[in-house]
Amino acid sequence: MKAIQYSQYGTPDVLEVVTLDDPVAGPNEVRVRLRAAGVSPIDAKLRSGALQAHFSLTFPKIPGRDGVGVIDQIGEGVAGFSSGDEVCVAADPMRSGTYAEAIVCAPSRVVKKPSNLSTSQAAALLQPGISAWISMCRTARLSKGMSVLIHGGAGAVGSQMIQLARHRGLNVTTTCRAANIDYVLGLGAHRAVAYDRDDFSVLRHFDVVFDLIGGETHARSYQVLKAGGQLVYLTATPFENQAGQYGVTVTRAMIPDDSEALHAVAQLATEGALTPSVMTTLPLADAADAHRQFEAGQITRGRIVLNIEDGS
Ligand SMILES: NC(=O)c1ccc[n+]([C@@H]2O[C@H](COP(=O)([O-])OP(=O)(O)OC[C@H]3O[C@@H](n4cnc5c(N)ncnc54)[C@H](OP(=O)(O)O)[C@@H]3O)[C@@H](O)[C@H]2O)c1
């Protein structure tokens, strides 16, 4: 099979196109013949070595958290899936990823592909979807009618958070660049603040802030919460915890790949409540370019998706 892999941490130049033997499904594993892979921030952060303190990789490493394809081999002991099933994959970051023509993984890491999604959309569903779902349905204590501020609403996670928040009956404000205001309003946000033009920190009385940005954005988010409010963050950047000063709680959303989250996200997509955003598609061989675009801050309005099945 064709795949992208790297044998050392470094710039996107370490990503190489290689030809490997097809992996074989062992007991309690399925093999998925992949059609497309989503390019997530964690793929680039793992490749650069920025997450070495959290994940110790075995080289060579095939990157890729998100993928979509068709099951073509079922290992002994697997129930609930058949050869020919179209599935979305959430790959283990420590093992071989989805930038390849095939992947072998545990059945708990696959869910049936929502039939209403295109191949590219399905490749962009799970990693941002479970991040949004776990943050909003497990970490934050939300109830209908609450007012939430979602930073980074034009990103892959933020766009799914906006849709999920509307689905849960919340009042949604989001931040994005000025050029994306109409886009995030179209996703369902009630109000959008342009981070490159206006100051969100003059707003007040939010029940919950979801921070996907960190840094200055995090520091200025305490004052917009009401007393007793919640700041939920998904970033790894260090920050000064001002919770005591403002009488709020600060909680990191921990995002495990559990089967309940994968199924909840796939179900919401099937119902039409969640539609993942795709910025553009590239051939698998252009994975290094995709990572360069991410690192240059050019990713907006969803994921880059790598096309695998066209043989490029
Ligand atoms: N396990 C975890 O903890 C976990 C899970 C998922 C995500 N994350 C993290 O969450 C972050 C977002 O992930 P993602 O996949 O959604 O990334 P993404 O698709 O690359 O989106 C990033 C978005 O950030 C927005 N942005 C940049 N600067 C901003 C600012 N000052 N204010 C508001 N928005 C700003 C950009 O908006 P514009 O396009 O409008 O400029 C861009 O769309 C990443 O840092 C990721 O690593 C962590």
PDBQT file of the ligand as one rigid body, heavy atoms in Angstrom, charges set to zero:
ROOT
HETATM    1  N1  LIG A 401      -7.365  16.658  22.921  1.00  0.00    +0.000 N 
HETATM    2  C1  LIG A 401      -7.421  17.958  22.942  1.00  0.00    +0.000 C 
HETATM    3  O1  LIG A 401      -7.127  18.536  23.945  1.00  0.00    +0.000 OA
HETATM    4  C2  LIG A 401      -7.837  18.722  21.722  1.00  0.00    +0.000 A 
HETATM    5  C3  LIG A 401      -8.800  18.195  20.861  1.00  0.00    +0.000 A 
HETATM    6  C4  LIG A 401      -9.197  18.938  19.754  1.00  0.00    +0.000 A 
HETATM    7  C5  LIG A 401      -8.606  20.178  19.501  1.00  0.00    +0.000 A 
HETATM    8  N2  LIG A 401      -7.665  20.642  20.360  1.00  0.00    +0.000 N 
HETATM    9  C6  LIG A 401      -7.015  21.942  20.088  1.00  0.00    +0.000 C 
HETATM   10  O2  LIG A 401      -8.018  22.906  19.851  1.00  0.00    +0.000 OA
HETATM   11  C7  LIG A 401      -7.555  23.848  18.888  1.00  0.00    +0.000 C 
HETATM   12  C8  LIG A 401      -8.555  23.981  17.739  1.00  0.00    +0.000 C 
HETATM   13  O3  LIG A 401      -8.597  22.765  17.007  1.00  0.00    +0.000 OA
HETATM   14  P1  LIG A 401      -9.235  22.730  15.551  1.00  0.00    +0.000 P 
HETATM   15  O4  LIG A 401      -9.069  21.357  15.071  1.00  0.00    +0.000 OA
HETATM   16  O5  LIG A 401     -10.589  23.339  15.545  1.00  0.00    +0.000 OA
HETATM   17  O6  LIG A 401      -8.241  23.704  14.771  1.00  0.00    +0.000 OA
HETATM   18  P2  LIG A 401      -8.422  24.395  13.356  1.00  0.00    +0.000 P 
HETATM   19  O7  LIG A 401      -9.436  23.680  12.550  1.00  0.00    +0.000 OA
HETATM   20  O8  LIG A 401      -7.054  24.545  12.812  1.00  0.00    +0.000 OA
HETATM   21  O9  LIG A 401      -9.052  25.823  13.685  1.00  0.00    +0.000 OA
HETATM   22  C9  LIG A 401      -8.339  26.793  14.344  1.00  0.00    +0.000 C 
HETATM   23  C10 LIG A 401      -9.184  28.069  14.273  1.00  0.00    +0.000 C 
HETATM   24  O10 LIG A 401      -8.655  28.963  15.234  1.00  0.00    +0.000 OA
HETATM   25  C11 LIG A 401      -9.157  30.227  14.862  1.00  0.00    +0.000 C 
HETATM   26  N3  LIG A 401      -8.395  31.296  15.509  1.00  0.00    +0.000 N 
HETATM   27  C12 LIG A 401      -7.095  31.590  15.415  1.00  0.00    +0.000 A 
HETATM   28  N4  LIG A 401      -6.804  32.629  16.220  1.00  0.00    +0.000 NA
HETATM   29  C13 LIG A 401      -7.957  32.999  16.839  1.00  0.00    +0.000 A 
HETATM   30  C14 LIG A 401      -8.308  33.980  17.801  1.00  0.00    +0.000 A 
HETATM   31  N5  LIG A 401      -7.400  34.824  18.307  1.00  0.00    +0.000 N 
HETATM   32  N6  LIG A 401      -9.591  34.037  18.212  1.00  0.00    +0.000 NA
HETATM   33  C15 LIG A 401     -10.530  33.191  17.732  1.00  0.00    +0.000 A 
HETATM   34  N7  LIG A 401     -10.254  32.246  16.795  1.00  0.00    +0.000 NA
HETATM   35  C16 LIG A 401      -8.982  32.147  16.376  1.00  0.00    +0.000 A 
HETATM   36  C17 LIG A 401      -9.049  30.285  13.370  1.00  0.00    +0.000 C 
HETATM   37  O11 LIG A 401     -10.166  31.047  12.989  1.00  0.00    +0.000 OA
HETATM   38  P3  LIG A 401     -10.245  31.882  11.618  1.00  0.00    +0.000 P 
HETATM   39  O12 LIG A 401     -10.165  30.800  10.571  1.00  0.00    +0.000 OA
HETATM   40  O13 LIG A 401     -11.561  32.572  11.665  1.00  0.00    +0.000 OA
HETATM   41  O14 LIG A 401      -9.053  32.781  11.609  1.00  0.00    +0.000 OA
HETATM   42  C18 LIG A 401      -9.119  28.799  12.952  1.00  0.00    +0.000 C 
HETATM   43  O15 LIG A 401     -10.260  28.529  12.188  1.00  0.00    +0.000 OA
HETATM   44  C19 LIG A 401      -6.176  23.351  18.443  1.00  0.00    +0.000 C 
HETATM   45  O16 LIG A 401      -5.177  24.028  19.181  1.00  0.00    +0.000 OA
HETATM   46  C20 LIG A 401      -6.188  21.903  18.820  1.00  0.00    +0.000 C 
HETATM   47  O17 LIG A 401      -4.887  21.384  19.037  1.00  0.00    +0.000 OA
HETATM   48  C21 LIG A 401      -7.274  19.949  21.456  1.00  0.00    +0.000 A 
ENDROOT
TORSDOF 0
